[in-house]
Amino acid sequence: MGIDITVFKGSFTGKIVKGSSHKEDVATDHVLVKVTHSGVCGTDCHYTRADMVLGHEGVGIVQAVGPEVSVLKVGDRVGWGYNHSGCGHCLQCRTGWIGNCAEAHQFGKTELDQGSFGSHAIWKEEVLFHIPEGIASADAAPLMCAGITVFAPLILNNVKPLDCVGVIGIGGLGHLAIQMAAKMGCEVVAFSGTKAKRDEAMMLGATHFYATKGVKELKVHRQIDHLLVTTSNHPDWEMYLKIMAHHGSIYPLTISTEPLSIPYLPFLLNNISFVGTTGGPLYLYGQMLDFVAFHKIKPIIQEFPMTVDGITDALNKLDTGEMRYRGVLLAD
């Protein structure tokens, strides 16, 4: 019999369209999830002109499980992100980095007939994560992409409470990065174009704030050990390299097709590392959710109905920079 699901897709004109998709009954290690909430990510904007279902920050309730599902059960609240599956046998899959598998199934590449902009979705159990009771579903949705994007470099690169962490940009990623680094005990320095977001950055946990528009040289109180770059455009690398600590690390976190061009000697002589990072291994999602629940970290969200008009409004606000700071769609 299977199930017919309602979906919201991109189109060749760029307009959001409502459609339907048919999925077979759940089998093997797959799980049927009724979507209750979906985050709206900048990556979704990249696919509005593609004939595919949008959304990869999903949260919902388990409605059915396949016979090989071993942990999840009907009624569980779960979330999922960008990655759908891997081959299951390579080193990347064995260590949880299924997004780096040569046969990876991911948003925008495979399973184009379903996503979190829809009524239901069917995914493998391994890419579904329990949402702790301390996190509301609307708050959990942005964590499935934005949350792991900023949490992973902090955890995987030995960031310590003694370190000074810089965050460029106070938006969908940056406002979460400030909270997470602060709760790890780090001194957090926020950089933004103007002073408009200063008070908000300090409220989120920043210890220092610097406005950078028109500035040619930053005079900071302390050199930066780890710098998270959350802006869509590349910053003035020369200016920021001057405030990096020796052996410091820089993490560009957003998707850009712009070539990376940096001053060579400051990078070389100060032993600076540029670390590419897109999400994290599967085990880190659970750790991230537990960390957020324990420390009561909350994304700042704007809610929209999961309708054609609601999705269009959310994507427009995201595209024009009006979103504060993560959009969340609410299903009926």
C-alpha positions in Angstrom: 0.0 0.0 0.0 2.6 2.6 1.0 1.9 6.1 2.0 1.1 9.3 0.1 2.8 12.3 1.5 2.4 16.1 0.9 5.6 17.8 -0.1 6.8 21.4 -0.9 9.3 21.6 -3.8 11.4 24.1 -5.7 10.7 24.6 -9.4 12.4 25.8 -12.5 10.8 29.2 -12.0 12.1 29.5 -8.4 8.5 29.4 -7.0 7.6 27.0 -4.2 5.0 24.4 -5.3 2.9 22.0 -3.3 3.0 18.4 -4.5 2.7 14.8 -3.4 5.0 11.8 -3.3 4.3 8.1 -2.8 6.6 6.1 -0.5 6.4 2.3 0.0 5.8 0.8 3.4 8.8 1.0 5.8 11.1 -1.9 5.5 14.4 -3.2 6.9 16.0 -0.5 9.1 13.8 2.4 7.9 11.5 4.6 9.9 8.4 6.6 9.0 8.4 10.1 10.6 5.4 12.5 10.7 7.0 15.9 10.3 6.0 18.5 12.9 8.7 21.1 12.4 11.4 22.0 9.9 14.2 24.5 10.0 14.8 26.8 7.0 18.4 26.8 6.0 20.4 29.0 3.6 21.1 25.8 1.6 17.4 25.5 0.8 17.7 28.8 -1.1 20.3 27.1 -3.4 17.7 24.6 -4.5 14.6 26.7 -5.0 15.0 26.3 -8.8 15.4 22.5 -8.6 12.6 20.1 -9.0 13.1 18.5 -5.6 11.6 18.5 -2.1 13.2 21.1 0.1 14.3 20.9 3.8 16.9 19.1 5.8 16.4 20.3 9.3 13.5 17.9 10.2 11.8 17.1 13.5 8.8 14.8 14.0 7.2 11.8 15.6 7.9 8.2 14.7 4.8 6.6 13.2 6.1 3.2 12.0 9.4 1.2 12.1 10.8 -1.5 9.9 11.6 -5.0 11.2 15.3 -4.3 11.6 14.9 -1.1 13.6 16.5 -1.8 17.0 16.2 1.4 19.1 13.5 3.7 17.9 9.9 3.0 18.6 6.5 4.5 17.6 5.9 7.8 19.4 9.6 8.8 19.7 10.5 12.4 18.9 13.4 12.5 16.5 15.3 14.8 14.2 17.5 14.5 11.1 19.9 16.6 9.1 21.7 16.8 5.7 22.9 13.2 5.4 20.7 10.3 4.5 23.0 7.2 4.3 26.3 5.8 3.2 27.6 2.5 1.9 28.0 1.3 5.5 31.3 -0.4 4.9 34.0 2.2 4.2 36.2 3.9 6.8 34.1 7.1 6.7 30.9 5.2 7.4 32.5 3.0 10.1 33.6 6.2 11.9 30.3 8.0 11.5 31.3 10.4 8.7 28.7 9.1 6.3 28.7 12.5 4.5 32.2 11.8 3.3 31.4 8.3 2.0 32.0 8.0 -1.8 28.4 6.7 -2.1 26.8 9.1 0.3 23.1 9.9 0.0 22.5 13.6 0.9 20.1 16.4 0.6 20.2 17.9 -2.9 21.7 14.7 -4.4 19.5 11.8 -3.6 16.0 11.1 -2.3 14.8 14.2 -4.0 11.2 13.1 -3.6 11.2 13.8 0.2 12.6 16.3 2.7 11.6 18.1 5.9 9.3 20.4 3.9 6.5 17.9 3.9 4.1 15.9 5.9 6.2 12.7 6.3 9.6 11.3 5.5 11.2 7.8 5.6 14.8 7.5 6.7 17.3 4.9 7.9 17.3 4.6 11.7 21.0 5.6 11.9 20.4 9.2 10.7 17.5 9.8 13.1 18.3 11.3 16.6 16.3 11.3 19.8 15.3 14.8 20.8 15.8 15.2 24.6 12.8 16.3 26.6 14.5 19.6 27.5 14.4 20.9 23.9 11.2 22.1 22.3 10.6 20.7 18.8 10.7 24.2 17.2 14.1 24.8 18.8 15.4 21.4 17.9 14.9 21.8 14.1 17.6 24.4 13.5 20.1 22.3 15.6 20.0 19.5 13.0 22.1 21.6 10.5 23.0 25.0 12.0 23.6 23.5 15.5 25.9 20.6 14.4 27.7 23.0 12.0 29.0 25.2 14.8 29.3 22.5 17.5 31.5 20.1 15.5 34.5 22.4 15.0 34.4 23.3 18.7 34.4 19.6 19.8 36.6 18.0 17.1 39.4 20.5 17.3 40.3 20.4 21.0 38.8 23.7 21.9 39.5 24.2 25.6 37.9 26.4 28.3 41.1 28.4 28.4 40.8 29.4 24.7 39.6 32.6 23.2 37.0 31.8 20.5 36.1 34.4 17.9 32.8 34.4 16.0 32.5 36.5 12.8 28.8 37.2 12.1 25.8 37.2 14.5 23.2 35.4 12.4 21.8 31.9 12.0 25.1 30.2 12.8 26.8 32.9 14.8 24.2 33.3 17.5 24.4 29.6 18.2 28.2 29.5 18.1 28.4 32.3 20.7 26.2 30.3 23.1 27.9 27.0 22.6 31.4 28.4 23.0 30.4 30.4 26.1 28.8 27.3 27.7 32.1 25.4 27.1 33.8 28.0 29.3 35.6 29.9 26.6 36.2 33.6 26.3 34.0 34.5 23.3 34.7 37.5 21.0 32.0 38.5 18.6 32.6 40.4 15.4 29.8 42.1 13.5 29.6 44.9 10.9 27.9 47.5 13.1 27.1 47.9 16.8 23.5 47.1 16.2 23.8 43.5 17.6 26.2 44.3 20.4 23.8 43.9 23.3 22.3 40.8 21.9 25.8 39.2 21.4 26.6 40.0 25.0 23.3 38.6 26.2 24.1 35.3 24.3 27.4 35.0 26.1 30.0 37.0 24.3 32.6 38.6 26.6 33.8 41.2 24.0 32.3 42.7 20.9 33.9 44.5 17.9 32.2 46.4 15.1 34.2 45.9 11.9 32.6 48.1 9.2 35.1 50.5 7.8 37.8 49.2 10.2 41.2 48.6 8.7 42.9 47.2 11.8 41.3 45.4 14.7 42.7 46.1 18.2 41.6 43.3 20.3 42.3 42.6 24.0 43.6 39.1 23.3 44.6 37.1 20.3 42.1 34.6 19.0 42.8 30.8 19.3 39.8 29.6 17.3 37.9 31.8 14.8 34.5 30.6 13.4 33.5 32.4 10.2 29.7 32.3 9.9 29.2 35.0 7.3 28.3 34.1 3.7 31.0 36.4 2.3 34.7 36.0 3.0 36.0 38.5 5.6 39.1 40.6 5.2 41.5 37.7 5.9 44.5 40.0 6.2 42.9 41.9 9.0 41.8 38.8 10.9 45.1 36.9 10.5 46.8 39.8 12.4 44.7 39.0 15.5 45.1 35.2 15.4 47.2 33.5 18.1 50.2 31.5 17.0 49.0 28.0 16.0 45.5 29.3 15.9 42.7 27.8 13.7 40.1 29.4 11.4 36.9 27.5 10.5 34.9 28.8 7.4 31.4 27.4 8.0 29.3 28.6 5.1 29.0 27.4 1.5 30.7 29.7 -0.9 31.9 29.3 -4.5 34.3 32.2 -4.0 38.0 31.1 -4.2 39.8 31.2 -0.9 42.7 33.8 -1.1 44.7 34.5 1.9 48.0 36.5 2.7 50.6 33.8 2.5 53.3 34.9 4.9 51.1 35.7 8.0 49.4 32.3 7.5 52.7 30.5 7.2 54.9 32.2 9.8 52.2 32.1 12.5 51.4 28.4 11.9 47.7 29.2 11.2 45.4 26.4 10.3 42.4 26.7 8.0 40.0 23.8 8.8 37.3 22.8 6.4 34.2 21.6 8.2 30.7 20.5 7.1 28.7 19.0 9.9 30.1 16.1 12.0 30.1 12.3 12.6 26.8 10.7 13.5 27.7 10.2 17.2 28.2 14.0 17.6 24.5 14.8 16.9 23.4 13.1 20.1 26.2 14.7 22.1 25.2 18.1 20.7 21.6 17.6 21.6 22.4 16.5 25.1 24.8 19.5 25.5 22.1 22.0 24.3 19.5 20.4 26.6 21.8 20.5 29.7 22.9 24.1 29.1 19.5 25.3 28.1 20.8 26.8 24.8 18.0 28.1 22.6 18.1 29.3 19.0 16.4 32.6 18.3 13.7 31.6 15.8 10.9 33.0 13.7 8.0 30.7 13.0 6.1 30.3 9.7 3.3 27.9 8.6 4.3 25.0 6.4 2.4 26.2 3.4 3.4 27.6 0.1 3.0 31.2 1.3 4.7 30.5 4.6 7.7 28.8 3.0 8.0 31.6 0.4 7.9 34.2 3.1 10.5 32.4 5.2 12.9 32.0 2.2 12.5 35.6 1.2 13.3 36.8 4.7 16.3 34.5 4.7 17.5 35.7 1.3 17.2 39.4 2.2 18.9 39.1 5.6 15.7 39.8 7.6 15.6 36.5 9.4 16.2 36.6 13.2 17.9 34.2 13.2 16.6 30.8 12.1 13.3 30.2 10.4 11.1 27.3 11.5 8.1 25.9 9.6 5.2 24.5 11.7 3.2 21.6 10.1 -0.5 21.5 10.6 
